[in-house]
């Protein structure tokens, strides 16, 4: 039988879909494209915004229209938060929460036998045990592989529904993470990306095993990976300033395989808004982390998320966010309009910002982010950076890959011997969504 999988949202969802795909293949199913005709459609949902919920519903209806006889299985964060709403969408046969995602193959096969609607969603308070989706032993990319290291979050930022969707913090055993990394490196992957719902919380839950050297949190994983043989690099998908500080980040700089690039979510540049968000840092502490990174490498790649129009955000608060974009020198800014989410404190706060104001502010943030990106590219122009060449793009006639500090580079011509290899590249003019480059001999 043919199965199509659509993944919305974060890198963790993408990782889990990779693992699920391997499980379905092992059972004899054929994986087809996201919009292809299939016997079974799996939608791995996101619920970080109302738009994400709407996209999930649209896809369910679209796929049911493509094949009215198809089995529709919906899993992920939207299914966890709003299971009855998901089940009510016409055509949905199976609803699976985030902790039951690893058993989705069994649920599909049970449905194929019995043809009875299925609901498998635990309350978020019961999401306390790490459930292995399965080791990822192959990915669609040839060069970069994601490894999920933890699940859940206990920060309860007032705007965020994710703690209710993913439950409490649960970390994978170090040995399991290293075993997965060794398997992927043995296949030739050259970049390992560590990801999690809140990766900075890795190993912080009570009772989790501790490093013999007394290392705290994610540094234990980085140290163990850094010691593995061969030339490869380690990239962190994100770290939360709500968890780590400048001193902790400074301690990570000694690991030579760790890329000089980090996603460090700011969410706002206003101290008043950060306090209302329940983010336990201020703009000064955030910029202290930025200073550490930029002192290590002036062209350190730094990306971030910023929310526009949080309840009570004044024009002055918003301008503090604009200023932060320029002060931090981000290479990319992900700007979001504030979205009221169920179960969160911010959803019932007074002084909700009108939609037109949120839209205008998010547009201004995106424009400021584009200015910061151009300034970052300008600072890198003429510099030589290490690029992992990923593929050849026939449309543009270029090979492409990312620098260690996360600039997408395009190099004219095709030399297949360089694909999935590290090359020293001199950065030139802006091009498409990155920069042109030339090989340094």
C-alpha positions, 0 to 999 in steps of 0.5 A: 500500500502507498502512504503519503506523509505531510509534515508541518512545523518544526525540525522535531516533527521532521525528524519524527516523520523520518523515523515514522517513514522508516517504520512504515517501510519496514512493514512493507509500505511504499512511501510516496510524495506529499501530494501523490495519490496514496492509500494512506495519508499521515498528517504530522501537525503543528499548533504553534499558531492558528494558521498551522491548525488551519493548514492541517485541516486544509490538507486533510480535506485536500487529500480526502478529495484526492482519494475518497477511500484513503485512510487519514491519520492525523498526529502531532501537536494539533492532534494533541491539543485539539483531538475532538476538533481534529476528529470532527474534520470529515475524513479523519480516521485516526487521531494520535497524540504526540506521545503515541506517534511512535505507535502510529503504524500499529494504529493504521494496521488496526484500522485497516482490519477493523475500520473503526475510528481511533483516538489515542491521545493522553492528557499532557500531564501524563506525558512524562516518559520519553517514547522512542520514535525509532532510530533514524538510519537514513534521510532524504538528504545526503549530507545533513541529518537531524537527531532528536535529543529531548522531548517536552518543555516546562517553561510555560511561556504565557504565549506558548501552547507547546508544553501542553502539546509535548508534556514535561521534559524527557531526555534521550539517553546519551548512549542512544544519541551517540549510537544514532550519530555513529550510524549516520556518520558511517553512512557518510553524513557530514553534519549532525544537527541536534534538535529538540522541543527545547534542546537547552533543557536536555538532561535537566529533569530530576533523576536523569543520569549525570556526566562523569565530568559533571557537565551540565545539559546539552554540553555532555552530548556535544562533548561526546560527539566532538570526540567521534572520529572523522571530519564532520560538524555539529550544529545546534538547531536552537538554544533558549536564553530562558535556560542558558546564559552567556557564561554557559554559552562561552563554555561551548566554544571550545568544541571545534566541531560545533558550528559558529551558528545558533538559533537564539529565540529572543521573542521580544526586545522589550523588557516589559514584554519579556516579563509578560511573556514569562521569559526569565531574561532581559534584553541586556542579558540576551545581548550578553550572550550575543557579545560572547558569540560575536567575540568568538567569531565576528561573523557568528551566524545568529538567527532568532524568532520575534513576536509582533503584537503580544498583548499590551505591546506598546509602540515603544516596546515594539521599537525595542524589538526593532532596535534589538534586530540591528544591535544583535546583527542577526543573519535571519529573523523569523517574525511572527504575528502574535496568535492566541493559543488555547490554554495559554495565559496570554490568550485571556490577557487584556489589551490585545493588539488589533490585527491590523497593528500586528500585521503592520508590525510583523511586516516592519520586523521582516523588513528590519530582519532583511536589512540585518541579513544584508548587513551580515552578508556584507560583513562576510563578503570577501571572507573564506568560510568552510562550506559543506556542498550539498547538491547541484541545482540544474535550474541555476547551474550551481552547486549549493551548500551552507557555510559553517555560520549558516549562509547558503552559498551558490557556486557556478558549475558542477563538480560531483566530486565535491558534493558531500565534502567540505570546501573552502569558499570565498564569499562574493555578491548576494544571490537568490537567498544567499551568496555567490561563492568561488572555491579557494584552491 
